[in-house]
Amino acid sequence: MKLTLDSADDDIVCLRCSGKISDDSGRWRSRLEKLLGRAGYKRKVLLNLSEARHIDSSGIGWLLIGHRQFQKAGGKLVLHSVPAEISKTLGFVQMHAFLTIAEDEETARMLVRGDG
């Protein structure tokens, strides 16, 4: 799994995840902190999954733990542009009930601003 910073301003951080969404190494926190800084969980983060190709159970755990960390700190994590295969997997395990998922970046921006 590769995480990259697409853009950041005072309001919203845009990250991109590519490849297989997995946290086999158990380093989800360090990966996000490296990109966002220690106070990063207080921010509004849009995670673009358009280049992700697969997700395994550790990747689902990574998303859930990250989501909870953002909630605890007062930030927000919104996934968007989720490929059909990954969306199907997330739906099968009912992650749509726990994670905030938007169809595209525009909708994700509305969700973090409270417009949606």
Residue, then its C-alpha position, 0 to 999 in steps of 0.5 A: m500500500k502506498l499513501t501519498l499527499d496530494s494536497a493540503d490547506d488549512d481546511i482539508v488534506c487530500l491523500r491518495c492510496s494506491g495498490k493493495i490496501s493492507d496493514d500487514s506491518g501494523r504501521w497504520r499510525s506511523r504512515l498517517e503521522k508521517l504524512l499528516g504530523r502528530a496533530g493530523y488526526k484533528r484535520k479533515v482528510l479525504l482519502n482517494l482510493s481510485e488507484a487502490r486495487h484490493i483490500d484485505s482484512s488488515g486493510i479494513g482494520w487499518l481504515l477502521i482504526g484510522h477512522r476512530q482516531f480521527q473521531k477521537a481527535g475531532g477530525k474526520l476521515v472520508l473515503h472517496s472514489v472507491p473502486a467497485e471491487i473494494s466497495k463490494t468488499l466493504g459492503f459485504v462486511q458492512m463497513h458503510a455503517f462505520l466508515t464515511i464513504a463518498e462517491d467522489e471528491e466533490t461529495a467528500r468535500m461536502l461531507v467534511r464541511g457538513d454540507g452533505 
